[in-house]
Amino acid sequence: MNWELIVLIIYFIAMLSIGVAFFFKSKASSDKDYFLGGKSMGPWVTAMSAQASDMSAWLLMGLPGSILAFGLGEAWIGIGLALGTALNWILIARRLRRFSEAAGDSITLPQYLSNRFATKSKALQIICAVVFLVCFTVYVASAFVAGTKVFTSLFPDIEPGVAMLIFAVILIVYTFLGGYKAVCWTDFFQGLLMLAAVMAVPIIIVVTRSPELTSEALAPVGDYTFVDSLFKASPATIANGLAWGLGYFGMPHILVRFMAIKKPSMVKKSATVAIIWVVLALVAVIFIGTFGRMLIGAELLDAGAQDMVFVELARDLFPAGVTGFLLAAIIAASMSTADSQLLVASSSFTSDIYKPIIRKNASNKEVLWVGRIVVLIVAVVAYFIASSKSEGAQAIMDLVSNAWAGFGSAFGSVVILSVFWKRFTYKGALAGIIAGALTDVLWFAFLSHTGIYELIPGFIVSMIAAVVVTLIDKAPSKEVTDIFDKATAPCED
């Protein structure tokens, strides 16, 4: 009897049950409830769902595999992500929650950026929504590919097409039915599962295999020893790793969590939970890569299967039933990212294009069901992109690796300025988004050979453009400054 498969089936049923439960519980919900949970999410669910949606299967496969293969120098990306997570929660979360409410009770990031400047122009809203829709469709396709790879690597007897279909159907059903609350609650449990899984493996290794954990078991990596690769990494490697943290300030599927928390006063508890989660998870993963190098590094590197280090260690250390739960964490990592991206893409279309442009008089119920249909359409398109074997599809999938930089370059500096600078104007925000996005694309196309991550110049140029255009532009109106004052005024919440 395949206990790993049985446990995964139980896990999938649990995820589907959450979606169905929220569908029947909130049949009369509005678009605000479907896309933002009615701004009623508590601190624990907000924190755990934010971190689960942030960390994809990269956390359990990509990062530990890279550390095993290339040394602790690869941990600089993890360090950058930990710092970015902390700064995003500390500097942005509470302010964005208050600003989104002051700016017309916005439910999407594009809607917030438009309402923040009290403009009737829909240019910024439409540009943002189109970018979100396209990029997140590709993002979801990448999650389908990752989920399928994990599924087939765990169970090689299952055809890739069947595995992808199973993954896609489960993801679509609970997102389609339950909306934001279902996504957050599934991500809450998936976040707990991911943290438990990554912590269990290194703890059990220390308890049961510590005699084998010797420095002699760490083969040299390039010009350095395994450990020295962290401290002797090149300045470019360190800067690029830390730069990943800048991306958080422009990540729509993470920022929307800040907007949805029940009360601004809950942000402090959420921030504490989120920061502890990400530090524990990343430290555990670094140990998994290091211990994996000591115990099974040679055989995995010979097979080119370093990304399977977590899987192989879990199977080696635990009985099949427990291993099933640990391996479910990898599926959870892919699903918890894809479900959030599906919902953000859908909300951007319905709230930023459909209702303000196509059907201005659409009822809440109509917008809600259009949102559900868009979830389905995006997922279907993503499925066909992911299942295509053509070179074009592969080229699209390759672009996903740069989407983090794209979002961070375009929106990171603008979000920061919008919650801290009273003088900031609509034209400045528009200039920052366009300049950041163009710099990111052009740098990647023509200057990627420099070895500098495109997020660095993209973020810097975006910030400069936003500030310069704002200073040239006329001062914002009283209506705009009143929004700023309302959002920053002392309050009891």
Stockholm file with secondary structure:
# STOCKHOLM 1.0

chainA/1-493         MNWELIVLIIYFIAMLSIGVAFFFKSKASSDKDYFLGGKSMGPWVTAMSAQASDMSAWLLMGLPGSILAFGLGEAWIGIGLALGTALNWILIARRLRRFSEAAGDSITLPQYLSNRFATKSKALQIICAVVFLVCFTVYVASAFVAGTKVFTSLFPDIEPGVAMLIFAVILIVYTFLGGYKAVCWTDFFQGLLMLAAVMAVPIIIVVTRSPELTSEALAPVGDYTFVDSLFKASPATIANGLAWGLGYFGMPHILVRFMAIKKPSMVKKSATVAIIWVVLALVAVIFIGTFGRMLIGAELLDAGAQDMVFVELARDLFPAGVTGFLLAAIIAASMSTADSQLLVASSSFTSDIYKPIIRKNASNKEVLWVGRIVVLIVAVVAYFIASSKSEGAQAIMDLVSNAWAGFGSAFGSVVILSVFWKRFTYKGALAGIIAGALTDVLWFAFLSHTGIYELIPGFIVSMIAAVVVTLIDKAPSKEVTDIFDKATAPCED
#=GR chainA/1-493 SS CCHHHHHHHHHHHHHHHHHHHHHHHTTTCCHHHHHHGGGCBCHHHHHHHHHHHHCCTIIIIIHHHHHHHHCGGGHHHHHHHHHHHHHIIIIIIHHHHHHHHHTTSCCSHHHHHHHTTTCCCCHHHHHHHHHHHHHHHHHHHHHHHHHHHHHHHHCTTSCHHHHHHHHHHHHHHHHHHHHHHHHHHHHHHHHHHHHHHHHHHHHHHHHHHGGGCCGGGSCCBTTBCTTHHHHSCCHHHHHHHHHGGGGGGGCHHHHHHHHHBSCGGGHHHHHHHHHHHHHHHHHHHHHHHHHHHHHHHHHHHHTTCGGGHHHHHHHHHSCHHHHHHHHHHHHHHHHHHHHHHHHHHHHHHIIIIIIIIICTTCCHHHHHHHHHHHHHHHHHHHHHHHHCCSHHHHHHHHHGGGHHHHHHHHHHHHHHHHHHCTTCCHHHHHHHHHHHHHHHHHHHHHSGGGCCCTHHHHHHHHHHHHHHHHHHSCCCCHHHHHHHHHHHSCCCC
#=GC SS_cons         CCHHHHHHHHHHHHHHHHHHHHHHHTTTCCHHHHHHGGGCBCHHHHHHHHHHHHCCTIIIIIHHHHHHHHCGGGHHHHHHHHHHHHHIIIIIIHHHHHHHHHTTSCCSHHHHHHHTTTCCCCHHHHHHHHHHHHHHHHHHHHHHHHHHHHHHHHCTTSCHHHHHHHHHHHHHHHHHHHHHHHHHHHHHHHHHHHHHHHHHHHHHHHHHHGGGCCGGGSCCBTTBCTTHHHHSCCHHHHHHHHHGGGGGGGCHHHHHHHHHBSCGGGHHHHHHHHHHHHHHHHHHHHHHHHHHHHHHHHHHHHTTCGGGHHHHHHHHHSCHHHHHHHHHHHHHHHHHHHHHHHHHHHHHHIIIIIIIIICTTCCHHHHHHHHHHHHHHHHHHHHHHHHCCSHHHHHHHHHGGGHHHHHHHHHHHHHHHHHHCTTCCHHHHHHHHHHHHHHHHHHHHHSGGGCCCTHHHHHHHHHHHHHHHHHHSCCCCHHHHHHHHHHHSCCCC
//
